[in-house]
């Protein structure tokens, strides 16, 4: 059945658009579509162009939150960023002006992610970025690096994010300089991986930070629980509530077209138990979520009864 769902979604008329406000992402082939699913026993299902490399974009917000929270402790991170949904676009500035003392509402919007980027361990940009790529490499068992073309493309067009960072600095939410925080954040967005890597990260998160291949905990259960809660309530921009109701799984999307998804307990064909799902299709809707990615996840959630609700 899942094969027919994939083929149905893949053959549907093209909708959405590429994230052309980031010049390097405007060149992605529009027809790419990939799915990778892995369960707690290491069994996998793969469909489409699952070896194609994509950049994390906003999915990096999950990884940077995990690293910062596990390094500093949840309480210290929450002094600088809250965990409340906004209902606003991911790059909104409005909430900073109406919130108490300009505190970012959550780590899954740009304001919160830029703040978290400044809290990462390390004395400079390179070290902070490395703390996240090292973490991802531990989970996926392979090295990861920053796509410099995408990073430079984003730095050259980061006017709104720079304004957000300046506002945060004025209200004493950033460690270090504005440029350091901004460069760290945009390099994290430009980290390269595949849908296989996304699926492994999803499995790790839904396993409460346990690396199943080595039976070793890399992060605290508290960090993992907060992460899943943030993904469920804030992970899909200002469509998070809708997808919590219609799909009902902790997820995080990025404007490159990637989606990281966790299944706490379910069965998809011969896969069962905890699962991680990585999906990639670069055509996004007006909110920033992959059109085909979300369509596929909604269909499999309904068919295999994967919602946590």
matplotlib code that plots the C-alpha trace (Angstrom):
import matplotlib.pyplot as plt

x = [0.0, 2.7, 4.2, 0.9, 0.7, 4.2, 3.3, 0.0, 1.7, 4.6, 2.3, 0.1, 0.2, 3.0, 2.0, 4.0, 7.3, 11.0, 12.5, 13.8, 14.4, 17.5, 19.2, 21.1, 17.8, 16.1, 18.2, 16.9, 15.2, 11.4, 10.5, 12.7, 10.8, 12.3, 11.3, 13.4, 11.8, 13.8, 12.5, 14.1, 15.3, 17.1, 14.6, 14.0, 11.7, 13.0, 11.3, 12.5, 15.7, 16.6, 20.4, 19.9, 21.7, 19.7, 20.4, 18.8, 17.5, 15.0, 15.4, 18.7, 16.8, 16.0, 19.7, 20.9, 18.3, 19.3, 23.0, 22.5, 20.0, 22.0, 25.2, 23.7, 20.7, 17.1, 16.6, 19.4, 18.2, 14.7, 16.0, 16.8, 14.0, 10.5, 8.6, 5.3, 3.8, 3.3, 0.9, 3.1, 5.5, 8.9, 10.7, 8.2, 9.5, 6.2, 6.3, 9.6, 8.0, 4.9, 6.6, 7.8, 11.3, 11.4, 12.0, 11.7, 8.6, 10.3, 13.5, 11.7, 11.2, 14.2, 14.4, 14.6, 17.0, 19.4, 19.4, 20.0, 22.9, 24.6, 24.3, 26.0, 29.3, 32.5, 34.4, 33.8, 31.5, 33.5, 33.5, 29.7, 28.9, 31.2, 29.3, 26.2, 27.8, 29.6, 26.3, 24.6, 27.6, 27.3, 23.7, 24.0, 27.5, 28.9, 30.5, 28.5, 29.6, 28.3, 27.3, 29.3, 27.4, 24.1, 25.6, 27.0, 23.7, 21.9, 24.4, 24.0, 20.3, 20.0, 18.6, 15.6, 17.5, 20.1, 17.4, 16.0, 19.5, 20.1, 16.8, 17.8, 21.1, 19.5, 17.5, 20.4, 19.4, 22.5, 25.8, 28.7, 28.1, 25.2, 27.4, 28.7, 25.1, 23.9, 26.8, 26.4, 22.7, 23.0, 25.9, 23.7, 20.9, 23.4, 24.5, 24.1, 22.5, 20.1, 16.7, 18.4, 20.1, 16.8, 15.2, 18.0, 17.8, 14.0, 14.5, 17.0, 14.7, 11.7, 13.9, 14.4, 18.0, 19.1, 21.4, 19.9, 22.9, 25.1, 22.5, 24.0, 22.2, 23.7, 21.3, 19.0, 15.4, 14.3, 16.0, 14.4, 10.9, 11.2, 12.4, 9.4, 7.0, 8.5, 8.4, 4.7, 3.6, 6.0, 7.8, 5.7, 5.7, 2.2, 0.7, 1.8, -1.7, -3.3, -0.8, -0.9, -4.6, -4.3, -1.0, -0.3, 3.4, 6.3, 7.8, 10.1, 10.3, 12.7, 12.3, 14.7, 11.8, 13.0, 10.8, 12.1, 9.4, 9.2, 6.8, 6.6, 4.9, 3.3, 3.5, 4.1, 4.2, 6.9, 8.4, 7.1, 7.7, 9.6, 10.4, 12.1, 11.0, 12.9, 11.0, 12.3, 10.5, 11.7, 8.4, 7.0, 3.8, 3.3, 4.0, 7.3, 6.4, 7.0, 3.8, 4.4, 6.1, 3.2, 0.7, 2.6, 2.9, -0.8, -1.8, 0.4, -0.7, -4.3, -3.8, -1.5, -3.1, 0.2, -1.2, -0.3, -3.9]
y = [0.0, 2.5, 2.0, 3.1, 6.1, 7.2, 6.8, 8.6, 11.6, 11.6, 11.6, 14.4, 17.8, 20.0, 22.6, 25.1, 26.8, 26.6, 28.7, 31.1, 33.9, 31.9, 31.9, 28.6, 26.8, 28.2, 25.8, 22.6, 20.2, 20.6, 16.9, 15.3, 13.2, 10.9, 8.9, 6.9, 5.1, 3.2, 1.3, 0.4, -2.9, -1.2, -2.4, 0.2, 1.3, 3.6, 5.3, 7.7, 9.8, 9.0, 9.5, 13.0, 15.6, 18.5, 21.2, 21.2, 24.8, 25.1, 21.4, 22.5, 24.3, 20.8, 19.8, 23.1, 23.1, 19.6, 20.4, 23.7, 22.2, 19.2, 21.3, 24.1, 22.4, 23.1, 25.7, 27.9, 27.8, 28.7, 31.9, 33.1, 31.4, 30.2, 27.1, 28.6, 28.4, 31.7, 31.2, 33.6, 33.1, 31.7, 35.0, 37.3, 40.2, 41.2, 38.8, 40.2, 43.6, 42.4, 39.7, 40.5, 42.0, 40.8, 37.2, 34.7, 32.5, 29.2, 27.8, 26.7, 30.3, 32.3, 34.6, 31.6, 29.7, 32.6, 32.9, 29.2, 29.3, 31.9, 29.5, 26.6, 25.4, 26.8, 30.1, 30.9, 30.3, 27.3, 25.5, 26.1, 24.8, 21.8, 21.0, 20.4, 18.6, 16.3, 15.5, 14.7, 12.6, 10.6, 9.8, 9.1, 7.4, 9.6, 13.0, 16.1, 19.5, 22.9, 23.6, 26.8, 27.9, 27.8, 29.5, 32.4, 32.7, 33.0, 35.4, 37.7, 37.9, 37.8, 41.3, 40.3, 37.8, 40.4, 42.8, 40.0, 39.4, 43.1, 43.3, 40.2, 41.7, 45.0, 43.0, 41.0, 37.6, 36.8, 35.7, 37.2, 39.5, 39.8, 38.6, 35.6, 34.5, 35.1, 33.3, 30.3, 30.1, 30.3, 27.7, 25.3, 25.8, 24.9, 21.5, 18.8, 15.4, 12.9, 11.5, 8.5, 10.8, 12.6, 9.2, 8.2, 11.5, 11.0, 7.5, 8.8, 11.6, 9.3, 6.8, 9.6, 10.2, 6.5, 5.6, 2.2, 0.9, 1.2, 1.1, 4.4, 7.6, 10.7, 13.2, 13.3, 12.1, 15.6, 17.2, 14.6, 15.1, 18.9, 18.4, 16.2, 18.7, 21.6, 19.6, 18.8, 22.3, 24.5, 22.4, 23.2, 27.0, 28.5, 25.3, 23.3, 23.1, 22.0, 19.2, 18.1, 17.5, 15.9, 14.0, 13.9, 13.2, 15.3, 16.8, 19.6, 21.0, 23.2, 25.4, 23.2, 20.7, 18.3, 17.0, 15.1, 13.0, 10.7, 7.8, 6.9, 3.5, 2.2, -0.3, 0.4, -2.8, -4.9, -2.0, -1.6, 0.1, 3.4, 4.9, 7.8, 9.2, 11.4, 13.0, 15.4, 17.2, 20.8, 22.4, 24.2, 25.9, 29.6, 28.7, 26.9, 23.2, 20.6, 20.1, 16.5, 15.7, 16.8, 15.1, 11.8, 12.0, 12.8, 9.9, 7.3, 8.7, 8.1, 4.7, 3.3, 5.1, 6.8, 9.8, 10.0, 11.3]
z = [0.0, 0.9, -2.6, -4.2, -1.8, -2.9, -6.6, -6.1, -4.5, -6.9, -10.0, -8.6, -10.5, -9.4, -6.8, -4.8, -5.6, -5.0, -2.2, -4.7, -2.2, -1.4, -4.8, -4.4, -3.6, -6.7, -8.8, -7.3, -9.7, -9.1, -9.6, -6.8, -4.3, -1.8, 1.3, 3.8, 6.8, 9.4, 12.5, 15.8, 14.4, 11.5, 8.9, 6.1, 3.4, 0.6, -2.3, -5.0, -4.9, -1.3, -1.9, -3.2, -0.9, 0.6, 3.1, 6.5, 6.5, 9.4, 10.3, 11.8, 14.5, 16.1, 16.1, 17.5, 20.3, 21.2, 21.4, 23.3, 25.7, 26.5, 27.0, 29.1, 30.5, 29.5, 32.2, 31.0, 27.4, 28.5, 30.1, 26.5, 24.5, 25.3, 24.1, 23.0, 19.5, 17.7, 14.8, 12.9, 9.9, 10.8, 10.0, 11.8, 13.9, 15.3, 18.3, 19.4, 19.8, 21.8, 23.9, 27.4, 27.0, 23.3, 24.3, 21.3, 21.6, 20.6, 19.1, 15.8, 14.5, 13.2, 16.3, 18.6, 16.4, 16.1, 19.9, 20.3, 17.8, 19.9, 23.0, 21.3, 22.9, 21.4, 21.4, 17.7, 14.8, 13.5, 16.9, 17.4, 14.0, 14.6, 17.8, 15.7, 12.8, 15.3, 16.9, 13.6, 12.6, 15.8, 15.1, 11.3, 11.4, 8.7, 8.3, 7.5, 6.2, 5.3, 1.6, 1.2, -1.9, 0.0, 3.0, 1.0, -0.9, 2.4, 3.9, 0.9, 1.4, 5.2, 5.6, 7.7, 9.8, 10.5, 11.6, 13.9, 15.3, 16.0, 17.9, 19.9, 20.7, 21.8, 24.3, 25.6, 24.2, 22.1, 23.3, 21.3, 18.3, 15.9, 13.0, 14.9, 15.8, 12.3, 10.6, 13.0, 12.3, 8.5, 8.4, 10.4, 7.9, 5.1, 6.5, 3.9, 4.5, 2.9, 3.7, 5.2, 7.7, 8.4, 9.2, 11.5, 13.4, 13.7, 15.1, 17.6, 18.8, 19.2, 21.1, 23.7, 22.8, 22.7, 19.8, 19.2, 17.1, 20.1, 22.9, 24.2, 25.4, 23.7, 25.3, 28.3, 28.1, 29.2, 26.2, 23.9, 25.3, 25.0, 21.4, 20.5, 22.1, 20.1, 16.9, 17.4, 18.4, 16.4, 13.9, 10.8, 11.0, 11.3, 10.0, 13.1, 14.6, 11.4, 10.9, 14.6, 14.0, 10.5, 10.8, 14.6, 14.7, 15.8, 12.7, 11.5, 8.0, 6.1, 3.0, 1.0, 1.0, 3.7, 6.5, 9.6, 11.2, 14.2, 14.9, 18.5, 18.0, 14.8, 12.0, 8.3, 6.3, 7.9, 9.9, 13.5, 16.8, 16.9, 13.5, 11.9, 8.5, 6.2, 3.3, 0.6, -2.2, -2.9, -4.0, -0.9, -0.1, 0.9, 4.5, 3.8, 4.0, 1.3, -0.7, -1.6, 1.6, 3.7, 1.4, 1.7, 5.5, 5.9, 3.7, 5.5, 8.9, 8.0, 6.4, 9.1, 12.0, 13.1, 14.9, 18.6, 19.3]

ax = plt.figure().add_subplot(projection="3d")
ax.plot(x, y, z, "-o")
ax.set_aspect("equal")
plt.show()
